[in-house]
Amino acid sequence: MANQRVSQSFRLLVLAAGAVALLACSDKKDGDKKASASDSDAAAQMKSAASSSSSSAAFESALENTIPANPAALFDPLAVELGVQLIPHSNGMIHGIRFYQATGGNENYRVSLWDSNGSLLASAVVKPSQEVPGWVTAEIRPPVKVIAGEIYTASYNAPHGSYPYEYEGLVKPISAKNFSLLKSVYDYGNGSSLPQSTYRDTNYFVDVVFKRTGP
C-alpha cells in the first residue's frame, strides 16, 4: 500500500460481525503530528466500510468470527507459542494476524510471521482486548509479501496459556478464497522460534488477514 512526502498508513479493524475493514488515515507532511479520529468518527467510518463491498471484500480471513467450542484451556497455564501453518493459493500480502483471546489480562500479546525455514518475517505487539472472549487482530506494518504455494506460519504468544482449542479441528484444511490454513502448531516458551509441535490436529484459532495481489 505513496512515494511523495505525504504517505498513507493503514489500520486494520475487525468488526463484531467478523468483517475486516480498512481504515485509511493520512499522515501529515514531515514535522506535523498525526491526526486521529474520535471513537465516534471511527465507528461511523467502520460502518461505512462494512456496507461497501469494494472496501472489505479484498481482505480475507479463513476463520472469520468462528467461536471455539472450548474457549479457554484453563488446565494449561504455561506460556506457549500457538500458531497455524498456511499456504497462499495466490500471491498476496499478509496485513495482520488474528487470534481468539480466551481470557482477560493486562499483558500485551506478541504475534509473529515465519517462513518455512523458521526465519522471522515480521512481528507486532497488540494490547489485550477488554471484550473477552473474542477475536483480536494485530496489524503487520508494513504488510508482508507472500508467494503462492509457499508455506508460512502465523503465531502468537499466550503468556499464561489458557488458550482456545478444538481437538481434530484441523484434520482437513480450512480455506478462504485465496489461502488455506493447514495445521495448528505450538511450542512452550516465550516464542523466540518457529513453533512446530502438533497434537491431535488441534485448532488453536489463529488466522491471518490476507489480500491477493496477483496470480
N, C-alpha and C positions, 0 to 999 in steps of 0.2 A: 504494500500500500504505500513530489513534492521535491523537487530539487531546487526551488528558489529559497529565499530566506524565510518565507512563510511555509511552515510544514504542517502536516496532518498527523495527529496521534489518535489512535482509536482505542476505545474502551469497550470490552465485551460485557454485556449484561445478560443474565439469564432470567427470563420471565417466569412467573409462577406456573404458567401453563406449559413450561418446558421449551418454549421457542427461544432461540438465541437472536438477539437484536444487536445491531452495530450502532453505537452512539459516537458520532464524529465530533471531535472537539478541536477547533482550530487554535493552534498556538499563535501568540503574537510574535512580532519581529524581535530580533535579538535585543535583550535588555529589558523587555516588557515581561510582566508577570502573566501567568496563565489564568484565564478566567474560567470559573467553574459554575455550572448551572445549579440552581437550587434544587432541593429534593422534589418539589412540585413540578418544576420545569423538566427535570429528568424523567419523572413518571409520565408526564404528558408526551415527551418525545418517544419513550418506550412504547406507549400505546399506539402512537402514530406509526412507528416502525413495524409493530406487530400486525397492523392492519394492512400493510403494504407488502405483498408477496415478493416484490423486487428487492426489498431491503433485507429480508431474512432468509429467503429460500436458498441462497447460495451457501449458507452455513449449515453444516451437518453435524449431528451427534447421534451415535447409534442407540444409546440407552434413553435418550430424551429425558422424560420425567418419571422413569420407572422407579417404583418404590420397592425396596428389598423386603422379602418375607421375614428376614432376620436382620433388623436394622442395627444391632449392636452386639458384638461378641464380648459380653461383659466378663466371660470366663478367661479372657486373654488380655491382661493389662500391660503387656510389654511393648516397647517401641518397635515398630515394624514398618518396613517399606512395602507398600502394596501397589501393584501395577497391572497393566494389561498389555499384551503384545497385539499390535495392529498392523494391517497391511493396506496401503492405498491401492485402489484399482485405477486411479488416475493421478497424474502429477498434481500436487497441490501444496497448500500451506497449513501448518498447524498454528492456529491462533490462540488456543487455550487448552488447558487440561481441567477436566471436571472430575469431581468425586462426591460421593454421598457422605456427608458428615453425620455420623450417628449420634454423637453426644456433644454437649456443650463444653466450654472451656475458654481460657483466655490466651492460650498459646497459638502463635501463628503456624500455618501449615506451609511446608515447602514442597513444591511439585518439580518434577524433572522429566525431560525427554531424552531418550537414549537411542543410539543406533544399534545395529545388530552386533557390533564389535564391543559394545559396552562403553563407547565414548559418549560423554555428556554433551548433548547438542544445545540444551537450554535449561534454565531453571528459573523459578519465580517463587515469591512468597505471597501468601494471601492470608488475610485476617479471618478468624473463625466467624462463621455466621451466628447471629443471635437467634435465628429461627431454625431450631433443630428439632427433629432430624430433617435433613433436606439437602439438595444439591448445592455445591459450591463450585464456582468457576474461577480459575486463576488465569489471568491473561498472560500470554507469552509475547514479549516485546523485545525485538521485532519478531514477527511470525517466522517459523522455521519451514524452509522448503523441504518437501518430502517427495520421493520418487516412487512411481508406480511399481509394484512388485517387490519393493524392499520392506523388510520387517523393522518396526520401531517399537519401543516400549515407553509408555507414559505411566508415571508413578507419582505417588505422594507418600509422605512420611506421617504415620499416625503415632505421635509421641507417647500415647498411653493406650495403644491398642484399641479395644472396644470398637472394632470396625464392622461394617455390614458384610454379610456373606450369604451365599446360596450354594450349597453343595450341588454338583452336577449342573451348575448354571451356565457353564460354557463347554458343554460336551460338544456342541456344534458352534461354529462362528455366529456372531450376531452382526448383522450388516446394516449400514446406512447405504445411501445410493452409491457413494464413491470410495468407501473404505469398509473394512471388516475388523471386528475385534476377534482375535484368535483364541487366546487363553490368558487367564489371570496368573500372575506370578507374585512372589513375596520373598522377603528375606528379613530376618530380625536384625535390628540395629538402627543406626542413625541415617541410613540411606545414602552412604558415601559411594556405593557401587550399584551396578545394574542388578535388580532383583531377578532371580532365575528359578527359585524353588516353586514347585506346584503341589497341590493337594486336592484330590478328588474332583478335578475340573471345576473348582470353586470359582464363582463370580464374586469379585470384591468391589464391584461397582465403581470402576474407574473408566473414564471416557475422554474423548477429545472434542475440540471444536475445529472442524476441518472445512477448508474451502478449496474447491477444484480450481486449478489454473491452466490445465492443458490436458492432452490426451492421456 
